[in-house]
Amino acid sequence: MGTNFKLNAMSDKELKDLVASLAVAQRQFAEDLAATQKEVAAIQKEVAVVQKEAAAAQKEAAAAQKEAATAQKEVAAVQKEAAAAQKETAKQIKQTQKQLGELGNKWGTFTEGMAIESIKKILFERFNISVINRNVEKRMNGSTIEMDAFGYENSTVNTAVIVEIKSHLRDDAIEQIERIMTDFPKFFPDHADKKLYGMIACVYAPDNIKNALRKKGIFLAVLHDEVFELYPFDNFTPKDFNHA
């Protein structure tokens, strides 16, 4: 009864003021709601942009992964091809080396065959040697000595000559014949009293090796017009390896 009395007791002005304040509050609420909705819409728009960018980035990442997988597959294929090519190359190199080795052996045999007649003539005419043996090999006490050609003469000549035949002369050929000359007396003591000379016959000899042979007193025979002839060393003194 008290409240109704108070409302009934409000004046028109107070009632108008109340209605006006309610209208202001309602308008303010509407404005705040509109602003909030606008902010939410802006946020939703930004979220949509971010989601779109994320989707694009995800799509790019997927494409990059696909490209990487394709590239990795291509690299694996290239590596496989390279391995196959390397294997084939190694096979070809091995075959070529074998062929070169066989060719070298054939060329060496051909050189020996071509040289031996000239060597016989040189030993006979230059050293008065008539006993000539080809491809001499002797084993003793687990060791072996091999000579491409060996000639000797007893009587007053009393001389022996060891000949090594090479296609192309290299430094190791000098070491080889020196080793043979050093080992020879142990294998053939019956020739220990003879003058013992060394000779290398070859198709081609570089100047530095020619000079080395000259200094060491080893004879050199080189191919000239399809015949092996003694090389005319200047200031040459042959070394007698049995009496050096």
C-alpha atoms as one frame of an Amber mdcrd trajectory, in Angstrom:
protein
   0.000   0.000   0.000   2.957   2.248   0.770   4.618   1.749  -2.655   1.494
   2.231  -4.647   0.978   5.331  -2.734   4.361   6.638  -3.599   3.921   5.858
  -7.379   0.538   7.422  -7.296   2.014  10.328  -5.466   4.743  10.934  -8.250
   4.213  14.049 -10.150   4.045  14.211 -13.887   7.499  15.759 -13.983   9.044
  12.975 -11.979   7.380  10.411 -14.177   8.660  12.108 -17.311  12.158  12.276
 -15.874  12.056   8.568 -15.067  10.883   7.699 -18.568  13.560   9.974 -20.036
  16.294   8.337 -17.955  15.102   4.899 -19.006  15.200   6.011 -22.666  18.764
   7.311 -22.218  19.816   4.099 -20.538  18.204   2.064 -23.313  19.873   4.197
 -26.001  23.247   3.868 -24.251  22.797   0.131 -24.016  21.921   0.006 -27.721
  25.001   2.072 -28.588  27.255  -0.073 -26.397  25.764  -3.215 -27.929  26.304
  -1.874 -31.449  29.937  -0.967 -30.620  30.539  -4.396 -29.126  28.995  -6.074
 -32.144  31.191  -3.921 -34.412  34.316  -4.915 -32.459  33.279  -8.569 -32.560
  32.716  -8.289 -36.331  36.160  -6.689 -36.747  37.742  -9.435 -34.638  35.901
 -12.096 -36.630  37.156 -10.470 -39.844  40.730 -10.503 -38.536  40.328 -14.123
 -37.437  39.033 -14.970 -40.911  42.090 -13.278 -42.474  44.437 -15.150 -40.124
  42.646 -18.420 -40.853  42.904 -17.715 -44.568  46.599 -16.930 -44.264  47.130
 -20.048 -42.127  45.300 -22.146 -44.715  47.450 -20.628 -47.479  50.617 -21.239
 -45.459  49.510 -24.804 -44.761  48.828 -25.275 -48.460  52.277 -23.863 -49.322
  53.881 -26.098 -46.700  52.117 -29.120 -48.172  53.272 -28.101 -51.651  56.831
 -27.615 -50.350  56.745 -31.034 -48.677  55.503 -32.540 -51.918  58.278 -30.802
 -53.869  60.839 -31.936 -51.282  59.589 -35.498 -51.534  59.764 -35.302 -55.343
  63.268 -33.790 -55.169  64.374 -36.469 -52.710  63.006 -39.119 -55.032  64.855
 -37.535 -57.969  68.091 -37.345 -55.930  67.722 -41.011 -55.006  67.213 -41.857
 -58.674  70.282 -39.790 -59.655  72.347 -41.439 -56.909  71.218 -44.841 -58.110
  72.143 -43.933 -61.690  75.493 -42.530 -60.510  76.225 -45.708 -58.552  75.357
 -47.805 -61.604  77.505 -45.561 -63.817  80.377 -45.742 -61.337  80.094 -49.516
 -61.233  80.064 -49.668 -65.028  83.027 -47.268 -65.217  84.978 -49.381 -62.728
  84.172 -52.444 -64.817  85.331 -50.711 -68.001  88.512 -49.474 -66.293  89.239
 -52.996 -65.082  88.654 -54.384 -68.574  90.813 -51.635 -70.097  93.610 -52.300
 -67.605  93.390 -55.999 -68.419  93.509 -55.257 -72.135  96.426 -52.868 -71.640
  98.215 -55.496 -69.571  97.636 -58.108 -72.240  98.708 -55.638 -74.911 101.801
 -54.761 -72.878 102.665 -58.432 -72.512 102.161 -58.992 -76.231 104.228 -55.891
 -77.035 106.952 -57.035 -74.650 106.989 -60.478 -76.231 107.050 -58.900 -79.675
 109.931 -56.611 -78.644 111.918 -59.538 -77.250 111.324 -61.551 -80.403 112.328
 -58.649 -82.604 115.383 -57.780 -80.512 116.896 -61.212 -79.979 118.379 -61.587
 -83.465 119.975 -58.143 -83.226 121.275 -58.970 -79.747 122.840 -62.183 -81.037
 124.581 -60.231 -83.776 125.842 -57.585 -81.310 127.139 -60.212 -78.873 128.876
 -62.096 -81.638 130.398 -59.122 -83.473 131.116 -56.801 -80.515 131.999 -59.303
 -77.779 133.009 -62.419 -79.775 130.366 -64.406 -77.884 128.860 -67.437 -79.571
 126.875 -69.089 -76.754 123.613 -67.193 -76.341 120.605 -68.290 -74.297 117.186
 -66.616 -74.181 114.872 -66.353 -71.149 117.316 -67.790 -68.646 115.898 -68.615
 -65.205 117.578 -70.293 -62.276 116.326 -70.993 -58.754 118.552 -71.577 -55.768
 117.868 -71.620 -52.022 114.406 -70.106 -52.452 115.647 -67.258 -54.664 115.299
 -66.796 -58.423 117.262 -64.961 -61.091 115.770 -64.247 -64.494 117.509 -62.865
 -67.597 115.958 -62.036 -70.964 119.199 -63.061 -72.680 122.582 -64.314 -71.496
 125.645 -64.866 -73.625 129.112 -66.051 -72.714 132.349 -67.198 -74.262 135.135
 -69.169 -72.625 138.666 -69.513 -74.039 140.639 -66.324 -74.392 137.506 -64.152
 -74.641 136.350 -65.179 -71.163 133.387 -62.784 -71.222 129.732 -62.913 -70.227
 126.963 -60.429 -71.034 123.529 -60.163 -69.409 120.851 -58.486 -71.533 117.505
 -57.100 -70.387 115.001 -56.248 -73.152 112.436 -53.462 -72.602 109.841 -51.755
 -74.768 110.255 -48.358 -73.089 113.060 -47.740 -70.672 112.253 -46.471 -67.169
 114.355 -45.793 -64.085 113.397 -49.092 -62.454 114.998 -51.004 -65.354 118.427
 -49.751 -64.239 117.788 -50.901 -60.674 116.604 -54.254 -62.023 119.690 -54.980
 -64.142 122.023 -53.805 -61.365 120.303 -56.225 -58.991 120.696 -59.032 -61.550
 124.374 -58.188 -62.054 124.932 -58.250 -58.282 123.107 -61.569 -57.791 124.602
 -63.284 -60.842 127.846 -64.634 -59.230 125.837 -66.418 -56.504 123.741 -68.261
 -59.079 126.511 -68.880 -61.623 129.802 -69.235 -59.732 131.334 -71.031 -62.744
 131.325 -67.669 -64.569 132.851 -65.729 -61.660 136.236 -65.394 -63.395 134.800
 -63.878 -66.585 134.462 -60.228 -67.459 130.771 -59.547 -66.789 128.903 -56.776
 -68.607 125.306 -55.583 -68.513 123.212 -54.390 -71.453 119.699 -53.032 -71.872
 117.962 -53.247 -75.244 114.908 -51.057 -75.716 112.746 -49.444 -78.363 112.975
 -46.002 -76.764 115.140 -44.501 -74.017 114.833 -40.962 -72.571 118.041 -38.898
 -72.499 118.234 -38.848 -68.697 118.211 -42.646 -68.552 120.763 -42.851 -71.362
 123.057 -40.643 -69.292 122.458 -42.778 -66.200 123.391 -45.941 -68.102 126.513
 -44.272 -69.494 127.646 -43.254 -66.006 126.978 -46.731 -64.621 128.901 -48.419
 -67.429 125.914 -50.386 -68.761 125.608 -50.892 -72.524 122.498 -49.654 -74.308
 121.046 -51.038 -77.540 118.237 -49.070 -79.187 116.004 -49.744 -82.154 117.143
 -48.076 -85.375 115.624 -48.882 -88.783 114.027 -52.046 -87.347 117.384 -53.257
 -86.007 118.785 -52.914 -82.496 122.176 -51.255 -82.434 124.568 -50.279 -79.643
 124.057 -46.658 -78.668 127.247 -44.646 -79.329 127.945 -43.226 -75.860 130.604
 -40.512 -75.559 133.278 -41.075 -72.904 131.862 -44.492 -72.088 133.700 -47.025
 -69.943 131.877 -50.362 -69.629 131.742 -51.767 -66.115 133.008 -55.272 -65.438
 130.635 -56.272 -62.627 132.725 -59.322 -61.681 135.829 -57.236 -61.089 134.424
 -53.844 -60.117
